[in-house]
Amino acid sequence: MTTELTWLKKRVASELNRDKRVSLVEWGHPELSIKKQAELLSLNRSSLYYQPVPPSPEEIAIKQKAAAPLPREAPAAFITAVAAKVRL
């Protein structure tokens, strides 16, 4: 039985992407715990509970400022602009 389970776990992990394997988890299953389902599907249990947090407006502003083009007309202006970005 162990050989079959090992084979099945490898097969599922290699043929199904992570999102599909997550969708196979049955949260209210009467006999299989989440721990066992995660093990059988080769999933990390913590990833099942993770809820991504959207970026804050401040984080978005910082990323936009960092992604803004730098002036390249004069080396001194370029260095000043880079130094200002590093300080944010």
JOPEUR-V577219 format. One record per residue. OMEGA is omega in whole degrees, -180 to 180 (999 if undefined). Layout:
OMEGA  OMEGA
This chain:
-179  179  180  179  178  178  -179  -180  179  -178  180  -178  -177  -175  180  177  -174  -179  179  179  178  -179  179  -180  177  -174  -177  -177  -175  -175  -178  178  176  179  -178  179  179  179  -179  -179  -179  179  173  -176  -178  180  178  -177  -175  175  -178  180  179  -179  179  176  179  179  178  180  180  180  179  179  180  -178  -179  -179  179  177  -179  -177  180  -178  -179  179  179  -180  178  -180  179  179  179  179  180  180  -177  999
